[in-house]
Amino acid sequence: MRTEVLSPLIAGETVQYHPFSFSLRNGLSDSIVTKVPSKVILLDGIYSSLPILSDVVDLKVLVDVSPDIRRHRHNLRERSKDEEWHLL
């Protein structure tokens, strides 16, 4: 993520990448996402606050919602149920 997406965006370059998709089992979606540089870059996800990214992240925001809402949002986003996620 850092090398392929964040660093180029910060340097003002347009990037393309395969987003994560749990439902495909290999982790990456077949679709390609294109992002253009911007003054503000929003990075979300469970790994977005890793210490290794701390030098490129200026602000971290934690959105705390109930497990039911998280599960519902996950299922809408991944178009699948989350039972398999809990088997890991």
C-alpha positions as CSV (number, residue, x, y, z in Angstrom):
1,M,0.0,0.0,0.0
2,R,2.7,2.5,0.9
3,T,5.0,1.9,-2.0
4,E,2.4,1.3,-4.7
5,V,-0.3,3.8,-3.6
6,L,0.5,6.3,-0.8
7,S,4.0,7.4,-1.8
8,P,3.2,8.0,-5.5
9,L,0.0,9.9,-4.5
10,I,1.9,12.1,-2.1
11,A,4.5,12.7,-4.9
12,G,1.6,13.9,-7.1
13,E,1.3,10.9,-9.3
14,T,-1.9,9.1,-10.4
15,V,-2.0,5.5,-9.2
16,Q,-3.9,2.3,-10.0
17,Y,-4.3,-0.6,-7.7
18,H,-6.4,-3.7,-6.9
19,P,-8.4,-3.0,-3.7
20,F,-8.7,-5.7,-1.0
21,S,-11.7,-8.0,-1.2
22,F,-12.1,-10.6,1.5
23,S,-14.8,-12.4,-0.5
24,L,-12.4,-13.4,-3.3
25,R,-10.2,-15.4,-0.9
26,N,-6.9,-14.2,-2.4
27,G,-7.3,-10.7,-0.9
28,L,-7.3,-8.6,-4.0
29,S,-10.3,-7.7,-6.2
30,D,-10.0,-8.2,-10.0
31,S,-11.2,-4.6,-10.5
32,I,-8.7,-1.8,-10.8
33,V,-9.1,1.5,-8.9
34,T,-7.5,4.7,-10.2
35,K,-6.8,7.6,-7.9
36,V,-5.5,11.0,-8.8
37,P,-3.4,13.1,-6.4
38,S,-5.2,15.4,-4.0
39,K,-4.4,17.7,-1.1
40,V,-6.4,15.3,1.2
41,I,-6.0,11.5,0.9
42,L,-8.4,9.4,2.9
43,L,-7.1,6.0,3.9
44,D,-9.5,3.6,5.6
45,G,-9.4,0.1,6.8
46,I,-8.0,-2.0,9.6
47,Y,-4.4,-1.5,8.6
48,S,-4.5,2.2,7.9
49,S,-3.2,3.2,11.3
50,L,-0.2,0.8,11.4
51,P,2.9,2.4,12.9
52,I,4.8,1.9,9.6
53,L,2.5,4.5,8.0
54,S,2.8,7.1,10.8
55,D,5.2,9.3,8.9
56,V,2.8,9.8,6.0
57,V,-0.4,10.0,8.0
58,D,-1.2,13.4,9.5
59,L,-4.5,12.7,11.2
60,K,-6.1,9.5,12.4
61,V,-9.9,9.2,13.1
62,L,-11.4,6.2,14.8
63,V,-15.1,5.6,14.0
64,D,-16.6,3.5,16.7
65,V,-19.8,1.8,15.8
66,S,-21.7,-1.2,17.2
67,P,-20.8,-4.7,16.0
68,D,-24.2,-5.0,14.3
69,I,-23.6,-1.9,12.2
70,R,-20.0,-3.0,11.4
71,R,-21.3,-6.4,10.2
72,H,-24.1,-4.8,8.2
73,R,-21.6,-2.4,6.5
74,H,-19.2,-5.2,5.8
75,N,-21.9,-7.3,4.2
76,L,-23.1,-4.5,2.0
77,R,-19.5,-3.6,0.9
78,E,-18.4,-7.1,0.2
79,R,-21.8,-8.3,-1.0
80,S,-21.4,-11.4,1.2
81,K,-22.0,-12.5,4.8
82,D,-19.3,-12.2,7.3
83,E,-19.4,-15.6,8.9
84,E,-16.3,-16.7,7.0
85,W,-14.4,-13.7,8.4
86,H,-14.9,-15.0,11.9
87,L,-13.5,-18.4,11.0
88,L,-10.0,-17.0,10.5
